[in-house]
Amino acid sequence: MTRVVPIVLILALTVWCLVSIAQAPEGTLRNLPRWAWVLLVLLLPLVGGVAYVVAGRPVEQPPRSYGSRPAPRGPDDDEDFLRGL
């Protein structure tokens, strides 16, 4: 049983990485092209998977702000609301 757990974890990491690579929008993977990440993860499952998680996953973009000031979090922060009182 103790021999099976690491194999299952490595297999799960490999499958997760391959699905993540396949679903990533074109041009968002870092440091290597898509085909190179697939080869790295398939040929070196543990090392390739960890490398993808650390250096290859797309960086999450923060939500876009439509103005120079951040969106108000409540009525007390909204200058337009306070002016109308």
N, C-alpha and C positions, 0 to 999 in steps of 0.2 A: 504494500500500500504506500509506503513512504517513497518508493521509486516512481510511482505513478503521478504523484502530486506535482513534482517539478515539470514533468513532461506535459501534463495537462495545462499548467500555467504558461509554459513556453508556447504551446499550441494556441492557447487563448490570446496571448500577446501577439502572435503572428497573424492570426485571423483578424484581430481588432485593427492592427496596423494596415493590413491589406484593404480592409473595408474603408478605413479612414483615408487611405491614399486614393482609393477609387472614387470616393465621394467628395474629395477636396476640389473646389473650383479650379479651373485651369489657371496656372500661373501663381497660385498661392503657396505652393510647397516651397520650403526654404532650402537653400544650399545645393540641392541636386534636382535634376528633372524627375518626373514621375517614374519613368522606366527604370532609372537607376535606384530609386527607393524600393521599387518592387523587387528588383534583383538582389539588393542588399538584404532585404527582409527575408526573402526566400532562401538565399544561399547561406546566410549567417543568422538564423532565427533569433537567438537571444541578443547578440551584439547589434544586429541590424534593427531589431525592434526597439531596443533602448536608444540607439542612435536616432531613430526616427522620432521617438517621443521627445528627446532632448533637443535635436537640431533640425528636424524636418517638418514638424507639424505647423500648419498655418497659424499665424498669430491672430488672435481674436481682435477685431477692430472695435474700438469704443464707439458707442452710438454717436452719430453726427449731431453737432450742435448747429442750429439754424441761425444763430445770432452770435454776437460777440460775448454776450453774457450768458451764463448757464440758465437753464430753465428753472423757474421758481419751484420750490419744494412744498410750499404751502401758501396760504393767503398772506401771511406776514412777510413773506419774501417777495411778493409780487407788487412792484411799484405801481403798476397800472391799477390794480385792485385797491391799493391803499389811497390813491388819488381820488378814486370814486366814492370814498366814504364820506 
